[in-house]
Amino acid sequence: MFKNQLPIIRYYMMNLYTPPKRLSKIGESATLKAAEKARELRAKGVDVISLDVGEPDFPTPKPIIEAAYRALNDGLTKYSQSQGLIELRETISDNLRRLYGIEYLPNEIIITPGAKMGVFYALTAILDEGDEVIIPTPAWPSYFDITKFAGGNPVEVRTGENFELLPDIIDSLVTEKTKALLLNYPNNPTGVLYDRRDLERLAEVVERRNLLVISDEIYCRLVYDGEFIPFSKISEMRDRTITVNGFSKAYSMTGWRLGYIYGPKNIIKEILKVQQQTATHPPTFIQKAAVTALNDCENYVKEMVKEFKFRRDIVYKGLKEMGFKVQKANGAFYFFPNAEDVYSEPEKFSEHLLEKAAVNTTPGTGFGKGYEKYFRISYATSREKIEEAILRMKRFLNLH
Ligand SMILES: Cc1ncc(COP(=O)(O)O)c(C=O)c1O
């Protein structure tokens, strides 16, 4: 009886709900979708090696976990200030001074439920309907969708052959609708880090064109060569920059959902409204545990960076041996090779590699227009798995 009614129920549900236009513009997360495919194969018993996830494979450092337990037992189970625990904001403020020599007061910082939410807050707080956001590509796929969700239009600008920023081209794309530039370095998916000269040349355009900058610095602690310079530290950029950061990558705290934003007080005040009317704040005991991350876990970060650097070198060597055109990554845990010179159907490289060699990478399509022949490798997995994955790739390419 009930079974017979299903088509009728379905018909009514379809009529009851049509997604709003705002949602029809955005899609599923391309990176999460790629990981999902591997999960499905694994469920069927295939021994898939995942080089797709943007998540450190290390456990969250023990002192952070113990601090969270303590915080729960101490009763930190109630609301905190909506801007975030003052103790954590003070610790972040101290850290920014100690690590980079930049000064942000606790009231210029907001604790957010992850960096992704930080990007959403920042864009929501600055965009009017139809405003444009310039996004150098390849870029983390969520930037495009979050910009649209916040009412803006993403304007893609390609980087150079070595994924370097091209300030003149950025300059030429600025219109009266351009509100902001969205930067990310060390970069996902390329691992590229910009140096002072790159940043100063860009800052000149930002200043002259009167733009705001959202600088996503989530990978700032994962740097293997060169120096990380926060964009807000570049001359005249402090008042124009909203920086997004978080605990996911540096402290292997992806599931804890904790990030932070800092920037000019007038913008932070607006962003706080968005947090107050949505998340309220991230969980109080998790904020408390993050104080321990910043104060007591420097040795864990250093060890993790050492290991990532080692793996980066293995992957780089392997990719070069296979003949890939690839830019050496200075940070984060990704490479973004071009499959063109190595595989006859470069657009299908990722798909075929998964099907025939059980190695999952992320296809380049989601990272911006014109990157169909590229793919992203994440080396946030063990050395053994990386070495096995390289062997499988070589076999897939008939190089062994
Ligand atoms: C560039 C970039 N920004 C932000 C995030 C999201 O970080 P969180 O886990 O803190 O939301 C990621 C995660 O992959 C990322 O790659």
The ligand as a Gaussian input file, in Angstrom:
#p B3LYP/6-31G(d) Opt

LIG

0 1
 C       43.121000      27.024000       0.761000
 C       42.243000      26.481000       1.821000
 N       41.564000      27.335000       2.597000
 C       40.753000      26.890000       3.557000
 C       40.583000      25.545000       3.789000
 C       39.606000      25.084000       4.851000
 O       40.166000      24.978000       6.097000
 P       39.260000      24.599000       7.369000
 O       39.370000      23.114000       7.539000
 O       39.886000      25.329000       8.505000
 O       37.880000      25.049000       7.102000
 C       41.269000      24.618000       3.004000
 C       41.071000      23.170000       3.218000
 O       41.365000      22.335000       2.403000
 C       42.133000      25.101000       2.003000
 O       42.831000      24.274000       1.229000

